[in-house]
Amino acid sequence: MNKNDLIQQLSDRTGLGKTEAAKAVDGVFDVIADALKAGDEVRLTGFGVFVVAQRAGGKGRNPQTGQEITIKPSKQPRFRAGKQLKDMLN
């Protein structure tokens, strides 16, 4: 399922027009992204948690040249599924 499929499904289930459903989906994604940028977590009870994880830097090698490179530390978005979501799948 891609974003357009999600918008269509939301429109069908809620009776919203496709334009309103698209605004709702975009709005939810924007709110989650803004919260993660601020360093907060987004906890959706029964669904899961969006968090920001720190990724350590280190040394690596360029596979083409074999030259050693430095990898900078970075922040990565992560999603941990909630118990209800996991139970639905099993």
SULVENPE-V674513 format. One line per field, one symbol per residue. burial: b if it has 24 or more other C-alpha atoms within 12 Angstrom, else e. A space follows every 10 residues. Layout:
# SULVENPE-V674513
burial = ???
This chain:
# SULVENPE-V674513
burial = eeeeeebeee eeeeeeeeee beeebeeeee ebeeebeeee ebeeeeeeeb bbeeeeeeee eeeeeeeeee eeeeeeeeee eeeeeeeeee
